């Protein structure tokens, strides 16, 4: 796979969006929202950036807690869904590349959670982190949760996991390219007799490499919880340097 092919530009359409929107329960979303809220440590009314926001479930959950949210994503289908369910127009939805954050020192906090980091090459991932830093006020926090930390990823990686959500089935074939430090993934979506095969690619970093990348963007790095090898994801809490 050509990791510079911008696979993500057209991945989040159709079956992929349907599955992602249905995959997680409201209880799971509330738990994630509580974790993000605790890590950001902001008062109600603070302005928060969710990037990328997907279908908007966490943006809406934090807006319901009294925060002012801006959700950024590239997928038109995700954003259309977010706008439809945001009946109170509580969130500002923006279609942008995750590296294209034009606000300067505007936000009191930001977060990127789930499986949303590492789509790009090293320069692209660094550009994303720099864009987040520039959009934050000095001293603001950025919460980055990712499974793409090698010490954790390789301990949990399955070659052919699969899931079923309602009438949708997803089979994943994982191949780790150790030379490029990328997880190359083939996704097969099956629904109503239709088969849709897509590919994706995620850059994985050692813990130290990723911490250094975040620090190089202008952050001071902490952890939300003490690091353990058994964790399926690592949550970094990064404070923008003053």
C-alpha positions in Angstrom: 0.0 0.0 0.0 1.1 3.5 -0.7 0.9 5.2 2.7 0.9 8.6 1.0 -2.3 7.9 -1.0 -4.6 9.8 1.4 -6.7 6.7 1.9 -8.7 8.4 4.6 -10.2 11.0 2.1 -12.8 8.5 0.9 -12.7 5.8 3.5 -15.4 7.2 5.8 -18.3 6.8 3.5 -21.2 4.3 3.2 -20.8 1.1 5.2 -17.8 2.4 7.2 -19.8 5.4 8.5 -22.8 3.1 9.2 -20.8 0.8 11.3 -18.9 3.5 13.2 -22.1 5.3 14.1 -23.7 2.1 15.4 -20.7 0.5 17.1 -20.6 2.2 20.5 -23.3 2.4 23.1 -24.5 5.6 24.7 -23.0 4.3 28.0 -19.6 4.0 26.3 -19.8 7.5 25.0 -20.7 8.9 28.4 -17.7 7.1 29.9 -15.4 8.5 27.3 -16.9 12.0 27.7 -16.3 11.8 31.5 -12.6 10.8 30.9 -12.1 13.6 28.4 -13.8 16.1 30.7 -11.6 15.0 33.7 -8.4 15.2 31.7 -9.2 18.7 30.2 -10.1 20.0 33.7 -12.0 23.0 32.4 -15.0 24.9 33.8 -18.3 24.9 32.0 -18.4 27.4 29.2 -14.9 26.7 28.1 -14.3 26.4 24.3 -13.1 23.0 23.2 -12.0 21.5 19.9 -12.8 17.9 18.8 -10.6 16.9 15.9 -11.4 14.7 14.1 -15.0 14.5 15.4 -16.4 11.8 13.3 -20.2 11.6 13.7 -20.0 14.0 16.6 -20.9 11.8 19.5 -18.3 13.2 21.9 -18.7 16.8 20.8 -22.4 16.5 21.6 -21.8 14.7 24.9 -19.4 17.5 26.0 -21.8 20.2 24.7 -24.5 18.7 26.9 -22.1 19.1 29.9 -21.9 22.9 29.3 -18.9 23.3 27.0 -18.7 25.2 23.7 -17.6 22.7 21.0 -16.2 23.0 17.6 -16.1 19.6 15.7 -13.7 19.2 12.7 -13.8 16.3 10.3 -13.1 15.6 6.6 -16.0 13.1 6.1 -19.1 14.8 4.7 -21.3 11.8 5.7 -20.1 12.0 9.3 -20.7 15.7 9.4 -24.1 15.4 7.8 -25.1 13.0 10.5 -23.7 15.2 13.2 -25.7 18.2 12.0 -28.9 16.1 11.8 -28.7 14.9 15.4 -27.5 18.3 16.7 -31.0 19.6 16.9 -30.1 22.4 19.3 -27.2 23.5 17.1 -25.0 23.2 20.1 -21.8 22.5 18.2 -20.0 24.4 15.4 -19.3 21.8 12.7 -16.4 22.4 10.3 -15.3 20.3 7.3 -11.5 20.5 7.3 -8.4 18.4 6.9 -7.2 17.8 10.5 -4.1 19.8 9.8 -6.1 22.8 8.7 -7.1 24.5 11.9 -7.1 28.2 11.1 -7.9 29.5 14.6 -5.0 31.0 16.6 -4.9 30.7 20.4 -8.7 30.4 20.5 -9.5 27.1 22.4 -9.3 26.4 26.1 -8.8 22.7 25.3 -8.8 20.1 22.5 -9.0 16.3 22.1 -8.4 13.5 19.6 -9.6 10.1 20.8 -10.5 6.7 19.5 -8.6 5.4 16.4 -8.1 8.8 14.8 -4.4 9.5 15.1 -1.6 8.2 12.8 -3.4 8.2 9.4 -0.7 10.4 7.9 3.0 10.2 7.3 5.4 11.5 9.9 5.4 15.1 8.6 1.6 15.0 8.4 1.2 13.7 11.9 3.6 16.4 13.2 1.7 19.1 11.2 -1.5 18.0 12.9 0.0 18.3 16.3 1.5 21.7 15.5 -1.9 22.9 14.2 -3.6 21.8 17.4 -1.0 23.6 19.5 -1.5 26.8 17.4 -5.2 26.6 17.9 -4.9 26.4 21.7 -4.4 29.2 24.2 -1.1 29.1 26.1 -1.4 26.7 29.0 -4.4 24.8 27.4 -4.6 21.0 27.4 -4.7 18.6 24.5 -6.0 15.0 25.2 -4.6 12.4 22.7 -5.8 8.9 23.1 -4.4 6.3 20.7 -3.9 2.6 20.3 -0.9 3.3 18.0 1.8 3.0 20.7 3.9 0.0 19.7 4.6 -1.3 23.1 0.8 -1.7 23.5 -0.3 -2.3 20.0 1.9 -5.4 19.3 0.8 -7.1 22.5 -2.9 -7.0 21.4 -2.7 -7.2 17.6 -4.9 -9.9 16.1 -4.4 -11.0 12.6 -8.0 -11.4 11.6 -10.5 -10.0 14.2 -14.1 -9.4 13.2 -17.2 -7.7 14.6 -20.9 -7.7 14.0 -23.1 -4.6 14.6 -26.7 -5.4 13.8 -26.8 -6.6 10.2 -23.3 -5.2 9.5 -20.2 -7.4 9.7 -16.7 -6.3 9.6 -13.6 -8.5 9.0 -10.2 -6.9 9.5 -6.9 -8.3 8.3 -4.0 -6.7 10.1 -0.4 -6.6 8.7 2.3 -4.8 10.6 5.1 -3.4 8.4 8.0 -3.3 10.8 10.3 -1.3 8.3 7.8 1.5 7.9 6.3 1.1 11.5 2.8 1.1 10.0 -0.2 -1.1 10.5 -1.6 -1.9 7.1 -5.3 -2.9 7.4 -7.8 -4.5 5.0 -11.4 -3.9 6.0 -14.2 -6.1 4.6 -17.7 -4.8 5.3 -20.6 -7.2 4.6 -24.2 -6.0 4.8 -27.3 -7.2 3.0 -25.3 -9.4 0.7 -23.0 -6.6 -0.3 -19.2 -6.9 0.2 -17.1 -3.7 0.4 -13.3 -4.0 0.8 -11.2 -1.0 1.7 -7.7 -0.5 3.0 -6.2 1.8 5.6 -2.8 2.6 7.1 -1.8 3.8 10.5 1.6 5.0 11.6 2.6 3.4 15.0 5.2 5.0 17.3 7.0 3.8 20.3 5.9 5.6 23.5 9.1 7.7 23.5 8.8 8.5 19.8 5.2 9.7 20.1 5.9 11.7 23.3 8.8 13.4 21.5 6.6 14.2 18.5 4.0 15.8 20.8 6.7 17.8 22.6 8.3 19.0 19.4 4.9 20.5 18.5 5.1 22.8 21.5 3.5 20.7 24.3 4.6 19.5 27.7 3.5 15.8 28.0 1.9 14.0 30.9 -0.2 10.8 31.0 -3.8 10.5 32.0 -3.1 7.2 33.8 0.2 5.5 34.6 1.4 3.6 31.5 0.9 -0.2 31.5 1.8 -2.6 28.8 -1.6 -4.3 29.0 -3.5 -1.2 28.1 -5.2 -1.2 24.6 -4.6 2.5 24.2 -2.5 5.3 25.8 -3.9 8.7 26.7 -1.5 11.6 26.7 -2.4 14.8 28.3 -0.3 17.6 26.7 -0.2 21.2 27.9 0.6 23.9 25.4 3.8 25.6 26.5 3.3 29.2 27.5 
